């Protein structure tokens, strides 16, 4: 599964199903929170980084790792 396919799954209209799918992946709490904030809640990376008090680069690294984990788990 590609990262684009993972993002498509995360953007499914039924948010409860998306949360259940995320629970099946071995994500850290921070990785899960970043995906929820940036994909499900529609926050920009900068907004999410500011709320989490981390740099945008750090957020992007966590998000990339989370998407990779999802792609591997959902194949």
C-alpha positions, -999 to 999 in steps of 0.1 A, spaced: 0 0 0 13 34 -9 13 65 13 -14 80 -10 -35 49 -5 -30 52 33 -41 89 32 -72 79 12 -82 53 39 -76 79 66 -99 104 48 -128 79 47 -161 96 57 -167 73 86 -142 86 112 -150 58 137 -138 32 112 -106 52 106 -99 53 143 -104 15 145 -80 10 116 -54 32 134 -57 11 165 -46 -19 144 -13 -3 137 16 -1 162 18 37 163 32 58 191 8 81 208 24 110 191 22 94 156 -15 87 161 -22 122 174 -4 137 145 -24 117 120 -57 125 138 -48 162 139 -36 166 103 -58 142 84 -90 137 104 -93 171 119 -78 189 89 -52 210 107 -22 222 88 11 207 98 21 241 112 -10 243 134 -5 208 147 32 214 153 24 246 173 -3 228 194 21 199 201 50 223 208 73 206 183 89 219 151 72 214 118 102 192 106 97 170 137 60 167 130 67 158 93 91 131 104 66 116 128 39 117 102 60 101 75 69 72 99 32 68 109 22 66 72 49 41 65 37 19 95 1 22 83 11 12 47 29 -19 60 2 -29 84 -27 -25 59 -11 -44 30 
